[in-house]
Amino acid sequence: MKPAVQIEVLRELMTQLDEGVNADAGGVMSCPASTYTCPDLARREWETFFRGHPQIVGMTADLPEPGSFITCNDLGIPILVTRDKAGQVRAFLNSCRHRGPMVEQARRGQKSRFSCPFHAWTYDATGALVGVPQEDQFGTIDKSCLGLIELPAAERFGFLLVHPDPKGVIDTETLFQGVAEDLEHWDWGRYVLAHEQNLDMKLNWKLATDTFGETYHFKRLHKDTLANNFHGDVLSYRSYQRNHRMVLCLKGIDDLRGRPEDDWTIEQGGFPVYFLFPNVVVNVGNKRIAVVRVYPDPENPGRSISQISYYFDPEVLAENPGMGMLFSEGFTAVVAAEDYATAETTQRALAAGLQDQLLFGRNEPPLHHYHNTFRRALGMEPLPVT
């Protein structure tokens, strides 16, 4: 986020505080309860948004140097992501071409070779088949045609992207539409991974995303946590074709009044949050970010898994190695114990089938935006605002 934009956003938040107003969607939206409970819709979402769409599987920090690798099992297929000797990010179906076992089961590590545990067929970081034990006894094969099945992969703005379909296309201009300039400014490609965790919750994946979509609840649900540091009921909001940017209001903004605007930085008074379609929320703190990737259970619309990764400016961790765990504990205490825990009660109530809709207020514009974004992507009629 460029300095001029930071000043613009901080001014906007100050004006909202002074005038007692909030971001305004222009009306109230009714959202069908089936959005969160319908098995058929859940399967359509899985095929369209996850199996049929590029996915952010990590950050540059997850592959910090040539020879680094990570594995991913969140999309219904096992994926191996590597950084080869030339520094290029590559992705493959994590399956031996001989009999099919996964060639790597560790979550992350450093390797130049990946060997199948069954018969030790071996592949390098480019996916090439480089070793077949007793090849003369096996029979004639063309190793050049039996490398790991490659998946489209890309790296942009510090994000690692993989398409789970070998014939898929990764168009980063479209994927980061509207937020590219902000993301380039943040320079997250130089951050380092501090900690990661999974939250397996009894709530729909969109319901999990909803919890990040407004500040109306801060003074109520978070009265003993976030409300200590944030002003609720104010929000700077910008929506784009499929992505959006929110900036929450820190109470530190009060200390900026009367100071020269050239001295203002967003970290002093704002907390940016980016939604990257279809399932990623990036929470931006001072020299640290929490990246939340929310995955559905395609067989159970009432379950989702949030993978949360915490990345830091390396200088911060050098000064205080414990900051990663501290950030994680604080984030979890709010998101898991308050937001998600409350949303699980919503899921149970909706599953009863007696309530046919939920309401999104005019002060909850992010919910308006991404629910209609999901619907448009599925060819459904948008929800009206009244």
Stockholm file with secondary structure:
# STOCKHOLM 1.0

chainA/1-386         MKPAVQIEVLRELMTQLDEGVNADAGGVMSCPASTYTCPDLARREWETFFRGHPQIVGMTADLPEPGSFITCNDLGIPILVTRDKAGQVRAFLNSCRHRGPMVEQARRGQKSRFSCPFHAWTYDATGALVGVPQEDQFGTIDKSCLGLIELPAAERFGFLLVHPDPKGVIDTETLFQGVAEDLEHWDWGRYVLAHEQNLDMKLNWKLATDTFGETYHFKRLHKDTLANNFHGDVLSYRSYQRNHRMVLCLKGIDDLRGRPEDDWTIEQGGFPVYFLFPNVVVNVGNKRIAVVRVYPDPENPGRSISQISYYFDPEVLAENPGMGMLFSEGFTAVVAAEDYATAETTQRALAAGLQDQLLFGRNEPPLHHYHNTFRRALGMEPLPVT
#=GR chainA/1-386 SS CCHHHHHHHHHHHHHHHHHTCCCCCSSCEEEETHHHHCHHHHHHHIIIIIITSCEEEEEGGGSCSTTEEEEECSSSSCEEEEECTTSCEEEEESSCTTTCCCSCCSSEEECSEEECTTTCCEEETTCCEEECTTHHHHCCCCGGGCSCCEECEEEETTEEEECSSTTCCCCHHHHTTTTHHHHHHHTGGGCEEEEEEEEEESSCHHHHHHTTSCSTTTTTTTTTTGGGTEEEEEEEEEECSSCEEEEEEEGGGGGGTTSCGGGCCHHHHEEEEEEETTTEEEEEETTEEEEEEEEEETTEEEEEEEEEEEEECHHHHHHCTTHHHHHHHHHHHHIIIIIIHHHHHHHHHHHTTCCCEEEECTTCHHHHHHHHHHHHHTTCCCCCBC
#=GC SS_cons         CCHHHHHHHHHHHHHHHHHTCCCCCSSCEEEETHHHHCHHHHHHHIIIIIITSCEEEEEGGGSCSTTEEEEECSSSSCEEEEECTTSCEEEEESSCTTTCCCSCCSSEEECSEEECTTTCCEEETTCCEEECTTHHHHCCCCGGGCSCCEECEEEETTEEEECSSTTCCCCHHHHTTTTHHHHHHHTGGGCEEEEEEEEEESSCHHHHHHTTSCSTTTTTTTTTTGGGTEEEEEEEEEECSSCEEEEEEEGGGGGGTTSCGGGCCHHHHEEEEEEETTTEEEEEETTEEEEEEEEEETTEEEEEEEEEEEEECHHHHHHCTTHHHHHHHHHHHHIIIIIIHHHHHHHHHHHTTCCCEEEECTTCHHHHHHHHHHHHHTTCCCCCBC
//
